[in-house]
Amino acid sequence: MTPPADLLKSRKERKDRRTHPIFNKYWYRLHSRFLSNEDKVFLNWGYEEDPPMALPLAESDEPNRYSIQLYHRVAAQVDLTGKRVLEVSCGHGGGASYVMRTLGPASYTGLDLNPVGLDFCRKKHQLPGLDFVEGNAEKLPFPDQSFDAVINVEASHCYPRFPRFLDEVARVLRPGGHFLYTDARRRQEIPGWEEELGDAPMRLISESVINEQVARGVEKLYPVLLFKQARLQASFGFAIWVTLYRRLLNNDVSYRIYCFAKE
């Protein structure tokens, strides 16, 4: 007997929710293993405004302009001067380095579950006040009220239990602290995402959909996407970028920025 179509769809959605975070977790670890000390320090999408954001950058940061602009857009939602900052899922540390050097926090801790990526961070980004710690986003290894701000950039789609992460963010934030957050979800995931964010033990300050800005950033990062999409789909890595770029343009994915405050 063939199961009803709605039951098959439900099974597929449950399978997608299980496999999507697992794929991303091991994809990032594999990606890290192929990097040298001089290679890619950003794993996030880009960001560009119209007219251009024209963020002043050091010459050494210019090659990473569009990835940096996304970090800046997220982190600069509040004044981080003199603050204790935690970034959960810091990737290869490019954002941590940029924020530490330019936005004036007293300290910055980058946490990640990927030990290979953390080894890369410690070798590449050696700055006073910046450190990197291995740990789980759903069980942060820090005491209550340890930080003034928590940053999370394009990583929470990998977390199997996103509400646990939100609870942990609230726990380690001091009263009056801020959660500075950006990520994307596929269309079918958006209602659940919104419900979980609505239940977060923090107050929503602002929310913005930035599909256009992120798509523009991807165009700047990978201009060949505009001209060679068919050929690039033969390459697994670029095929992923093509697919995600198309989903952004078609609004099959919603990319958003949030600012929350802990009361």
Beta strands, then each sheet from edge to edge (+ up, - down):
strand 1: 84-88
strand 2: 107-112
strand 3: 130-134
strand 4: 147-153
strand 5: 173-186
strand 6: 203-209
strand 7: 253-261
sheet 1: 3+ 2+ 1+ 4+ 5+ 7- 6+
end
